Amino acid sequence: MAGTQRGMINGMRHPHASVLALCALALIAIAGCGSSSTSSSSTAAAGPTGTTSDTATTQSAPVLPPAVAQLPAAEHPRAGQFPAVGGRNLNQLATLARSSVQLGAATGTFTPGVRRFAFALTTGSGAFVYAPTALYISTSPRAPVKGPFLAPADPLAVAPRFRSKQNTGPGGIEAIYAAAVPVAHTGTYDVLSLTRTPHGLIGSSGEIAVAATSPIPNVGQRPPAIATDTPASVHGDIALLTTRTPADDMHAVSFNQVLGKHPIALLFSTPQLCISRVCGPVTDVVVQLEQQFRNRIAFIHEEVYVDNNPAKGLRPQLKSFHLETEPWLFTVNSKGVIAARLEGSFGVNETRQALQEALQ
């Protein structure tokens, strides 16, 4: 079971991640990104080694329908809803799941420390699952386990007036799960998610690949003083500034003009060309929060591809940040230091917190 997540990570162009080349959230039903076994998790009852347990077999049940009605509960999971480790390994914990879902990782850049692991859960048909969820982590399926680490669902919904054309399709993602997990050393960690529903626990597994270092600027560091695109730099061609419909207005100033002078929210995303199809919702979240913070923070949106043409490759601004994936959000304080960094999909709560970090 863990091997399926390894296959997903190894299929990326970059050792840390590549949302550009892969449906990072496994949106296989609505994004048409392929539904081969190498891009989705198998049953949690099979355990991380792929060896089916007799206990899980007798307790197995059909994959549950999406628990959309439980989204409010998914936003506030409680530790008491999940089994204590109690000396069990991941294989043994996995047998507690009565059925399985698929885990699609939304983050792929990990270095040693306590790191954000974001993900979506879907049924075999691709429908999203929302219910209280927690993660367990181990260096191998039979090694000591740490957890449960609560993974609150962070809503991606915005008010209708902030919804773009790229965020209006049926069956779209409504929230993203994220947990802070300890990965103290380099190497590969096995992950088990358990989700509490009225019908019992459902689960899925995956992996986290931790590298020794990453060239991507991180919290506490100074970002490169890049020149981002403005109406002047594209000679008034707004179509080159943003692929969002309607166009956003986060291009008034260049990043290097305000770096070290004002707090900044720098978003790398391409709503129309995003393969994982999370850029539209993520950009809408930032556009909505811009209304609340625009008097205190300079909001800047940078598209991903040269001339918005994937065949021309990545824009130099992404290369300066060593990014091969999107979306990314960096918030920078008035001293020119990165205050928060969000990779992949992120919702209203995490985005608001990242903006507040830039103001502190």
Secondary structure, DSSP 8 states (H G I E B T S, - for coil): -HHHHHHHHHTSSSSS--TTSS-TT--TTTS-----GGGS---GGG-TTS---HHHHHH--------GGGHHHHTS--GGGS---TT--HHHHHTT-SEE-EEEES-----SEEEEEEEEEE-TTS-B--S-EEEEEESSTTS-EEEEEE--EEE----GGG--GGG--TT---EEEEEEEEE-SSEEEEEEEEEEETTEEEEEEEEEEE-S---S--TTS---------TTTTTT-HHHH---SS---TTSS-HHHHTTTS-EEEEE--TTT-TTS-HHHHHHHHHHHHHHHTTTSEEEEE-SBGGG-GGG-B-HHHHHTT--SS-EEEEE-TTS-EEEEEES---HHHHHHHHHHHH-
